[in-house]
């Protein structure tokens, strides 16, 4: 299976967010300001942003390492300040496992720079299955349609 996976940094894309959000029960949610304000109250520490290039590169490198180790084919990756988009082929693993391992290994590296921080990622992530001709447009979305390119990986250039 080929997946488009997206996950966000802690506290930066809360339920009800003006950009829309995902709910595991309801699916895609329209912006809900009251829900967004409610969701801000219980966060344990300030939102985490990967403003530093070293953080984005560390996350990219851990995702690449994990894919190589697990024999998942990483096709495209874009690590942004507040989220990560990736296209991956993982025949032997459900997408929740892929995201979980990426977050776990990335967290270990981020903890080296952020020694007092406990939360780096929101729970879960968005999963979309990619099939056939849609793959090229999904890769373009990940690599070229996120604004100014930040920290990326493109399998076609490796």
N, C-alpha and C positions, 0 to 999 in steps of 0.2 A: 504494500500500500504506500502511496505517496500522500503526504500530509502537508498542509500549510498550518504551522503552529505559531501562535502568538501568546506571549505572556508578558505581564507588566511588573514594574518594580513596585515595591511596597508603598502603599498609600497614595499612589499617583493617579490611579484610574479606578475610582470607587464606584460602587453600584449607584446608578442614577446620574452619573457624570454627564455633563453637557455634550460630550462626544458620543454618548450612547454607551452601553455596557452589556455584559453577558450575565445571565442568571442561569444556573444549572437546571432550574425547574421551568422557567419561562422562556429560555432562549434569549434572543436579542431584546434589550430594553430600550425604549425611547428615553431621552433625557427626563429625569425626574428630580428637580432641585430639592424637594423635601427629603427624598431618599438619600441624595448625596450629602446633605447636611447631617442627617441621622448617621450615615456611615462614617463620617469624620470623627464622631465622638469617641468610639472605642479603640482607635488606633493606638498602639502601644508606644510608638516613637515617631519622630518626624518622617515624612515621606523620603524615600531613597531615590536619588537620581544619580545616574552614571555620567556626571559632568566631566570627569577625568578620563582622558584617552586611555590611561593605563587600566581603568576598570572595564571599559568596553573591550579592549584588547584581551584582557584576562578572561572575560566571559566568552568571547569568540574562540579563543584558544582552547578553553575547557570543553566547549561544545564540539569543536573539531576533534579533540582528543577522545572524547567519549564516543563519538560516531565511529572513529577509526577502531577503537577497542571493541565496540559492540557490533561492528561490521554493518552499521547503518550508513546509507549513502546520503551524505549531506550535499544538497544540490545548490542551495542559496541561503544566505544568512545575512541579516542586517541587525546589528546591535545598536539601538538608539539610546537616548538619554533615559527615557521612561519605559521602554519596552523592547522586546526582541521579536523579530519575525524570522521564520525559517521554513524552508522547504526541504523535507527529508523523506527518504524511502526507508522504511523500517518494516520488513516483512515479518519479523519474529517478535514484535513488541507492539502493544497498544500505545496510542499516542500519549495517554496519561503517564505511562512509564517513561517514555522518551522525555517529556517535559520534566517529570520528576527527577530523573537522573541529571539532566542538564542543570536544573536549579541546584541540586545537591552539590555537584562538583564545582559549579561556579561559586556557590556560597563559600566553600572551603578556601578558595583563592581570594575572594573579596574580604573575608574575615582577616586576612593578613594585613590589609590596609585600613580596615574599619574595625579595630579591635574591640570597641565598646558597643558596636551595633549588633542587634540580634535578628532583625528582619530585613531581608533584601527583596523578597518577591511576594506578590499577592498569591493567594491560593488558586490553584487551577490554572486554566488558560483556555484559549479558543482553539478549536480543532476544526479544520475543514479538509475533507477528502478531495484530492486533485486527480482528475482523470483526463486522459487523452489530450486533445488540443488545448485544453485550458492550462496545461502546464506552462507553456511559454508566457502566457499573460500573467500567471501567478508569479513566476520568476521575475518578470519585469516589474510587477507591483512591489515585490520585496526589495529588489536592488535599486530601482530607479524612480519609484513613485512615493517615496517617504520624505521628500524634501531633500535638502543637501545631504549627500552621502556621508555616512559616519564610518563605523567599523563594519566592514562587509567581508563576505566570503562568497566567491562565485566558482563553482566546480568547473565550469567551462573554461576558466582561465588558469586552472591548476595543473 
